[in-house]
Amino acid sequence: MTLAQRINSYASTLFDVVGASQLTCSAKLLIVGLESTLERDLDEFHRIDGKFHLSGFERHARPKLETLLYFIHKRGLSAELVGRCGYPLEGEIELKEAAVRAGLGRWGKNTIVLHPEYGNRLRFMAIKTDAPLEIPANSQTIRDENPTCTGCSICIDSCPEKALKPYGMPETERCLANISRINIENGRLVTCDICLRLCPAG
């Protein structure tokens, strides 16, 4: 078993999906994903003292991420989390695009990555590393017709801001899930997830 296969195999014991994407000539992204469920709510986040806290990621993903980082470091390789808890809030990388490029799903009409088994319930995280990861030969990010979405436009029709176009969001600031537009109720951030909840793939 190659080192890349060992890393991938170990990561698969911690996360629901694992893939890799090229970042630069010398660096790669190890993309991992967990299914967000009622018991493991990865969409839970708060704002405290004006700063966003990814509470769900901190509780459910961080211990797994730290275990994986340790595993990679022990093999003499570099590895660091992208953004906060592997989630690039500051726009360092386009995480959904990297997940599609890594073969972890295809674009849905609602611009969410749809996975054959987990639908739209996966939440992705990224680790920047110099590990010799295997990049899919057919790596692509084409936003072409997804068979899952054929004949369906529930997400587009249900968007209260009419922010969605098929496989795209021309004006992201119109989306009510945009961080700048999130409401606060009882100290908890409340974001729009209509297109996620109504999506048949979910």
C-alpha positions as CSV (number, residue, x, y, z in Angstrom):
1,M,0.0,0.0,0.0
2,T,1.4,3.4,-1.0
3,L,1.7,6.3,1.5
4,A,-1.1,8.1,-0.4
5,Q,-3.3,5.0,0.0
6,R,-2.5,4.7,3.7
7,I,-3.5,8.3,4.3
8,N,-6.7,7.9,2.3
9,S,-7.5,4.7,4.1
10,Y,-6.9,6.2,7.5
11,A,-8.9,9.4,6.7
12,S,-11.8,7.1,5.6
13,T,-12.0,5.7,9.1
14,L,-12.7,9.2,10.4
15,F,-14.8,10.8,7.7
16,D,-17.7,9.8,5.4
17,V,-15.9,10.9,2.2
18,V,-12.3,11.6,1.3
19,G,-10.7,13.0,-1.8
20,A,-7.8,15.1,-3.1
21,S,-7.4,18.1,-5.3
22,Q,-4.4,19.9,-6.6
23,L,-3.8,23.4,-5.0
24,T,-0.4,24.4,-6.4
25,C,2.5,22.7,-8.0
26,S,3.8,21.6,-4.6
27,A,0.7,21.5,-2.5
28,K,-2.5,19.5,-2.5
29,L,-5.8,19.7,-0.7
30,L,-7.0,16.7,1.2
31,I,-10.8,17.2,1.1
32,V,-12.8,15.4,3.8
33,G,-16.5,15.4,4.4
34,L,-19.0,14.5,7.1
35,E,-22.7,14.1,6.8
36,S,-24.6,16.7,8.8
37,T,-27.4,15.1,10.8
38,L,-29.7,15.9,13.6
39,E,-27.3,14.2,16.0
40,R,-24.2,15.7,14.3
41,D,-25.3,19.2,13.3
42,L,-22.4,20.7,11.4
43,D,-24.5,23.7,10.5
44,E,-24.6,25.0,14.0
45,F,-22.7,28.2,14.4
46,H,-22.8,31.3,16.6
47,R,-21.5,34.8,16.7
48,I,-19.8,35.8,19.9
49,D,-18.2,39.2,20.4
50,G,-18.7,39.9,16.7
51,K,-16.8,36.8,15.6
52,F,-18.3,33.7,14.0
53,H,-17.8,30.4,15.8
54,L,-18.4,27.1,13.8
55,S,-19.8,25.3,16.8
56,G,-20.8,22.2,14.9
57,F,-17.5,21.9,13.2
58,E,-15.6,22.5,16.5
59,R,-17.6,19.8,18.3
60,H,-17.9,17.1,15.7
61,A,-15.1,17.6,13.1
62,R,-12.1,19.2,15.0
63,P,-11.2,16.0,17.0
64,K,-11.2,14.0,13.8
65,L,-9.2,16.6,11.9
66,E,-6.6,16.9,14.6
67,T,-6.2,13.1,14.6
68,L,-5.7,13.1,10.9
69,L,-3.2,15.9,11.0
70,Y,-1.2,14.0,13.6
71,F,-1.3,10.9,11.4
72,I,0.1,12.9,8.5
73,H,2.7,14.7,10.6
74,K,4.0,11.4,12.0
75,R,5.0,10.5,8.5
76,G,7.2,13.6,8.2
77,L,4.8,15.5,6.0
78,S,3.3,19.0,6.3
79,A,-0.4,19.4,6.9
80,E,-2.5,22.4,8.0
81,L,-6.1,23.2,8.2
82,V,-7.5,25.6,5.7
83,G,-9.4,28.5,7.3
84,R,-11.2,27.7,10.5
85,C,-11.6,24.0,11.3
86,G,-10.8,23.3,7.7
87,Y,-13.6,25.6,6.5
88,P,-12.3,28.6,4.4
89,L,-14.5,31.4,5.7
90,E,-12.2,34.0,4.3
91,G,-12.5,32.8,0.8
92,E,-9.0,31.2,0.7
93,I,-10.2,28.5,-1.7
94,E,-13.5,27.6,-3.3
95,L,-14.2,24.5,-1.2
96,K,-17.2,23.2,-3.2
97,E,-15.2,23.4,-6.4
98,A,-12.4,21.5,-4.8
99,A,-14.8,18.8,-3.6
100,V,-16.2,18.4,-7.1
101,R,-12.7,18.3,-8.5
102,A,-11.8,15.6,-6.0
103,G,-14.7,13.5,-7.2
104,L,-16.9,13.9,-4.1
105,G,-20.0,14.9,-5.9
106,R,-21.4,17.0,-8.7
107,W,-22.8,20.5,-8.8
108,G,-26.6,20.7,-8.1
109,K,-28.8,23.4,-9.5
110,N,-28.7,25.1,-6.1
111,T,-24.9,25.4,-6.3
112,I,-24.5,22.8,-3.6
113,V,-22.4,19.6,-4.1
114,L,-24.7,16.6,-4.4
115,H,-23.3,13.2,-3.5
116,P,-24.9,10.0,-4.8
117,E,-25.4,8.6,-1.2
118,Y,-25.4,11.7,1.1
119,G,-27.2,14.1,-1.2
120,N,-26.6,17.7,0.0
121,R,-25.9,16.7,3.6
122,L,-22.1,16.6,3.3
123,R,-20.1,19.4,4.9
124,F,-16.6,19.6,3.6
125,M,-13.2,20.6,5.2
126,A,-9.8,20.9,3.6
127,I,-6.3,20.2,4.7
128,K,-3.3,21.7,2.8
129,T,-0.5,19.2,2.6
130,D,2.6,18.1,0.7
131,A,1.6,14.5,1.0
132,P,1.7,12.5,-2.3
133,L,-2.0,12.3,-2.6
134,E,-3.6,10.7,-5.7
135,I,-5.6,13.3,-7.8
136,P,-8.5,11.9,-9.8
137,A,-7.6,11.6,-13.5
138,N,-10.9,13.0,-14.6
139,S,-10.8,15.9,-12.2
140,Q,-13.3,18.5,-13.4
141,T,-15.6,21.3,-12.1
142,I,-17.9,21.6,-15.1
143,R,-21.4,22.7,-14.0
144,D,-23.2,20.7,-16.6
145,E,-26.6,19.0,-16.2
146,N,-26.7,16.8,-13.1
147,P,-28.9,13.8,-13.7
148,T,-30.2,14.2,-10.2
149,C,-31.5,17.6,-11.1
150,T,-33.0,16.8,-14.5
151,G,-36.5,18.0,-14.6
152,C,-36.4,19.6,-11.2
153,S,-36.2,23.2,-10.2
154,I,-37.6,23.2,-6.7
155,C,-34.5,25.0,-5.3
156,I,-34.7,27.8,-7.9
157,D,-38.5,28.2,-7.5
158,S,-38.4,28.2,-3.7
159,C,-35.6,30.7,-3.2
160,P,-37.2,33.8,-1.5
161,E,-34.6,36.1,-3.0
162,K,-34.7,34.6,-6.5
163,A,-30.9,34.4,-6.2
164,L,-30.4,31.0,-8.0
165,K,-30.0,30.3,-11.6
166,P,-29.4,26.7,-12.8
167,Y,-26.0,25.7,-11.4
168,G,-25.1,29.2,-10.4
169,M,-25.7,32.2,-8.2
170,P,-24.9,35.4,-10.1
171,E,-25.2,37.7,-7.1
172,T,-24.1,35.8,-4.0
173,E,-24.8,38.7,-1.8
174,R,-28.6,38.2,-2.4
175,C,-28.5,34.7,-0.8
176,L,-30.0,34.8,2.7
177,A,-27.3,32.2,3.7
178,N,-24.6,34.7,3.0
179,I,-22.7,35.5,6.2
180,S,-23.4,39.2,5.8
181,R,-27.2,38.6,5.9
182,I,-27.5,36.0,8.6
183,N,-30.0,36.9,11.4
184,I,-29.4,36.3,15.1
185,E,-32.2,34.8,17.3
186,N,-31.5,34.1,21.0
187,G,-27.8,34.3,20.5
188,R,-27.9,31.7,17.7
189,L,-27.3,32.5,14.0
190,V,-30.3,31.6,11.8
191,T,-29.6,31.2,8.2
192,C,-31.8,30.3,5.2
193,D,-31.7,26.7,4.1
194,I,-34.8,26.4,2.1
195,C,-33.0,25.1,-1.0
196,L,-31.3,22.4,1.1
197,R,-34.4,21.3,2.9
198,L,-36.6,21.0,-0.2
199,C,-34.0,19.4,-2.4
200,P,-35.2,15.8,-3.2
201,A,-31.5,14.7,-3.2
202,G,-31.3,15.6,0.5
